[in-house]
């Protein structure tokens, strides 16, 4: 039984679903504030007075919003009163329908980002493969050039050896050189 290697850098529905699940968890835990573009299931409201806070709370409840559940680090309503001012913060959960709409937009962005990342990884892998092939071709060309030079060097050595042998034979034949290589 052969072991199949999955294709790299292609869209994986399971990986996409895992990314969406992570985005959903982050969305549900994130508190959306007016000065941030990040979406969250919980929205912070800061009415200026306690009376305004009650009005905002009532309007949001009518629209289907609910008060955030109190956690160990944050309550659904925070009131800070000082002699000269009071600060009220409401942490309200968006209605389910609005959360679903937000999550659809978030999932679409997750998909676009995931596809862009796959494309980037594929480009990087193609570039890596191109560099590997070029490096191998360069090594092969260098080895071929070295072999060619070595072959040419050997040809020159062989020609020089043949020329020396011919000259030696001519010198022996003319009587100027003995067979042992000594001068005659």
Number of C-alpha atoms within 10 A of each C-alpha: 3 4 5 6 6 7 8 11 15 12 14 14 10 9 11 16 14 12 16 20 13 13 16 21 13 14 20 17 12 15 19 20 16 11 6 8 8 11 19 22 25 25 20 18 18 18 18 13 15 16 11 13 20 13 13 16 21 12 12 17 16 10 11 13 19 18 18 19 13 11 8 6 5 11 15 17 18 13 14 9 11 8 5 5 9 13 15 18 19 22 25 23 25 23 16 13 10 14 19 14 11 18 21 14 13 17 19 13 13 19 18 12 12 17 17 12 13 17 15 13 15 15 13 12 14 12 12 12 12 12 12 12 12 12 12 12 12 12 12 12 12 12 12 12 12 12 12 12 12 12 12 12 12 12 12 12 12 12 12 12 12 12 12 12 12 12 12 17 15 13 17 18 12 11 12 13 16 15 13 7 11 9 11 11
